[in-house]
Amino acid sequence: MTKNIEPDITRHNDTLCPACGYVFNAAGTIDGRPGQAVPGDICGCLACGQSLIYEEHMQVRKLTKEEYEALDALCKRDLAKIKAFAQTGWYRG
């Protein structure tokens, strides 16, 4: 059995991380399942690890402290994985 190491992603217009300025144009799931991001979905910046939320027109903003605290444990775990990946320094923009 082989596992697909390339997760499915959905392309969207260029979006700017409000924390670090990294420009990204794709969304995916932490486990590689396909899906389309919609307003209200949570994501993390792969460059700086900032927790973000999609708003209307697929722009993102930082999660508030209250929004972060309201997330379930699995979502917080996934955001921690994204932050840990960002801290590897793969992006040196």
Rosetta silent file (secondary structure, phi, psi, omega in degrees, C-alpha in Angstrom):
SEQUENCE: MTKNIEPDITRHNDTLCPACGYVFNAAGTIDGRPGQAVPGDICGCLACGQSLIYEEHMQVRKLTKEEYEALDALCKRDLAKIKAFAQTGWYRG
SCORE:     score description
SCORE:     0.000 S_00000001
   1 L     0.000  138.097  176.974    0.000    0.000    0.000 S_00000001
   2 L  -118.310  151.087  178.790    1.278    3.460   -0.797 S_00000001
   3 L  -111.866  134.661  177.555    0.217    6.718    0.675 S_00000001
   4 L   -69.934  115.395 -178.944   -0.131    9.831   -1.417 S_00000001
   5 L   -88.245   -6.173  176.672    2.403   12.267    0.059 S_00000001
   6 L   -99.529  105.462 -178.738    1.108   15.176   -2.041 S_00000001
   7 L   -67.382  149.788  174.418   -2.027   16.508   -0.343 S_00000001
   8 L   -69.669  138.366  178.446   -4.923   17.685   -2.474 S_00000001
   9 E  -130.788  159.496  174.448   -5.160   21.453   -2.582 S_00000001
  10 E  -115.787  126.514  178.543   -7.600   23.999   -3.891 S_00000001
  11 E   -83.137  143.406  174.037   -6.197   27.017   -5.708 S_00000001
  12 E  -143.699  178.197  179.608   -7.631   30.481   -5.081 S_00000001
  13 E   -60.916  155.808  176.957   -6.623   34.088   -5.728 S_00000001
  14 E   -53.414  133.960 -178.477   -3.472   35.384   -4.111 S_00000001
  15 E  -129.741  136.292 -176.386   -4.074   36.023   -0.419 S_00000001
  16 E   -99.848  127.539  174.434   -1.792   37.980    1.892 S_00000001
  17 L   -69.095  124.902 -178.607   -1.013   36.789    5.418 S_00000001
  18 L   -71.177  -13.153 -178.972   -1.787   39.770    7.674 S_00000001
  19 L   -89.864  -41.051 -173.080    0.954   38.718   10.101 S_00000001
  20 L  -125.826  -10.020  179.728    3.989   38.266    7.838 S_00000001
  21 L    86.229    0.667  178.068    2.984   39.318    4.316 S_00000001
  22 L   -60.898  134.929  178.733    3.465   35.852    2.800 S_00000001
  23 E   -99.296  123.798  176.648    1.371   35.486   -0.358 S_00000001
  24 E  -128.310  156.502 -176.587   -0.412   32.162   -0.765 S_00000001
  25 E  -139.595   28.847 -179.671   -2.903   30.909   -3.319 S_00000001
  26 E  -149.847  153.434  175.560   -3.921   27.464   -2.149 S_00000001
  27 E  -134.416  145.539  177.563   -5.806   25.759    0.648 S_00000001
  28 E  -150.601  179.293  177.350   -5.732   22.161    1.737 S_00000001
  29 L  -105.918  154.069 -176.585   -6.479   19.965    4.695 S_00000001
  30 L   -62.610  -26.797 -179.501   -3.902   18.756    7.173 S_00000001
  31 L  -101.107    8.792  174.744   -4.700   15.143    6.268 S_00000001
  32 L    81.793    5.537  177.751   -4.692   15.690    2.515 S_00000001
  33 L   -71.335  141.678  178.527   -8.415   15.257    1.939 S_00000001
  34 L   -70.054  154.768  177.317   -9.709   17.325   -0.964 S_00000001
  35 L   174.280  158.409  179.756  -12.000   20.197   -0.228 S_00000001
  36 L  -104.551  124.505  176.279  -12.870   23.757   -1.054 S_00000001
  37 L   -67.910  143.339  178.657  -12.164   26.433    1.553 S_00000001
  38 L  -133.760  159.443  176.881  -15.164   28.615    2.392 S_00000001
  39 L   -51.511  135.436 -177.972  -15.623   31.711    4.543 S_00000001
  40 L   100.328  -15.933  177.512  -15.338   30.744    8.205 S_00000001
  41 L   -71.241  147.691 -179.761  -12.754   28.018    7.607 S_00000001
  42 E   -97.881  143.212  175.884   -9.639   28.093    9.749 S_00000001
  43 E  -147.710  175.684  176.817   -6.146   27.886    8.299 S_00000001
  44 E  -133.601  144.713  177.579   -2.573   28.606    9.246 S_00000001
  45 L   -75.028  125.471 -179.661    0.147   30.495    7.407 S_00000001
  46 L   -73.154  -15.951 -179.746    2.864   28.063    6.355 S_00000001
  47 L   -86.227  -40.215 -175.942    5.453   30.856    6.453 S_00000001
  48 L  -120.946  -14.034  178.926    4.900   32.222    9.973 S_00000001
  49 L    87.207    2.189 -179.610    2.407   29.843   11.619 S_00000001
  50 L   -61.305  134.632  174.454   -0.221   32.509   12.325 S_00000001
  51 E   -77.582  130.734 -173.629   -3.728   31.101   12.851 S_00000001
  52 E  -131.440  162.936  175.047   -6.088   32.641   10.301 S_00000001
  53 E  -132.826  136.408  175.837   -9.738   32.563    9.299 S_00000001
  54 E   -75.213  135.988  175.350  -11.158   32.967    5.793 S_00000001
  55 L  -110.365 -173.109  176.353  -13.591   35.840    5.404 S_00000001
  56 H   -54.893  149.401  179.688  -15.853   36.830    2.545 S_00000001
  57 H    64.582   16.362  173.514  -14.109   36.934   -0.835 S_00000001
  58 H    62.628   27.033  169.196  -11.556   34.432    0.537 S_00000001
  59 L   -86.506  160.687 -179.234   -9.378   37.008    2.252 S_00000001
  60 E  -120.921  157.626  172.796   -7.947   36.049    5.640 S_00000001
  61 E  -140.605  163.275  177.160   -7.505   37.733    8.986 S_00000001
  62 E   -66.091  143.639  171.752   -5.882   36.720   12.258 S_00000001
  63 L   -69.270  142.204  172.511   -8.038   34.728   14.647 S_00000001
  64 L   -75.793  163.761  176.969   -8.960   36.621   17.781 S_00000001
  65 H   -58.380  -41.916 -179.115   -7.968   35.143   21.133 S_00000001
  66 H   -65.199  -41.084  178.366  -11.631   34.337   21.791 S_00000001
  67 H   -64.367  -42.395  179.517  -12.042   32.601   18.417 S_00000001
  68 H   -62.390  -46.539 -178.511   -8.906   30.538   19.017 S_00000001
  69 H   -62.171  -27.226 -179.292  -10.033   29.523   22.503 S_00000001
  70 H   -80.497   -9.509 -179.612  -13.401   28.389   21.092 S_00000001
  71 L   -69.949  151.792  176.914  -11.761   25.926   18.665 S_00000001
  72 L   -76.334  167.067 -174.567  -11.920   22.234   19.425 S_00000001
  73 H   -61.355  -36.604 -179.583   -8.813   20.323   20.495 S_00000001
  74 H   -66.665  -40.443  178.571   -8.270   18.714   17.080 S_00000001
  75 H   -65.263  -43.432  177.730   -8.266   22.055   15.300 S_00000001
  76 H   -62.051  -38.976  177.817   -5.819   23.495   17.839 S_00000001
  77 H   -62.377  -43.860 -179.873   -3.612   20.427   17.359 S_00000001
  78 H   -65.487  -40.058  177.139   -3.607   20.922   13.588 S_00000001
  79 H   -64.841  -35.335  176.674   -2.785   24.620   13.935 S_00000001
  80 H   -64.636  -36.585  176.734    0.094   23.668   16.251 S_00000001
  81 H   -64.503  -41.810  178.329    1.414   21.338   13.520 S_00000001
  82 H   -63.856  -44.375  179.273    1.286   24.164   10.985 S_00000001
  83 H   -61.988  -41.561  178.681    3.081   26.497   13.396 S_00000001
  84 H   -63.036  -40.438  177.554    5.773   23.865   14.045 S_00000001
  85 H   -63.053  -45.172 -179.472    6.260   23.434   10.292 S_00000001
  86 H   -59.746  -35.636 -177.333    6.566   27.205    9.817 S_00000001
  87 L   -73.705   -6.941  175.148    9.207   27.332   12.552 S_00000001
  88 L   -70.124  -14.787  177.991   11.445   24.970   10.548 S_00000001
  89 L    79.774   20.746 -178.830   12.394   28.056    8.559 S_00000001
  90 L   -59.476  -31.515 -177.927   11.551   26.546    5.160 S_00000001
  91 L  -104.319  123.952 -179.024   10.434   29.978    3.942 S_00000001
  92 L  -122.817   50.237 -176.204   13.022   32.718    3.979 S_00000001
  93 L   -63.577    0.000    0.000   11.084   35.507    2.246 S_00000001
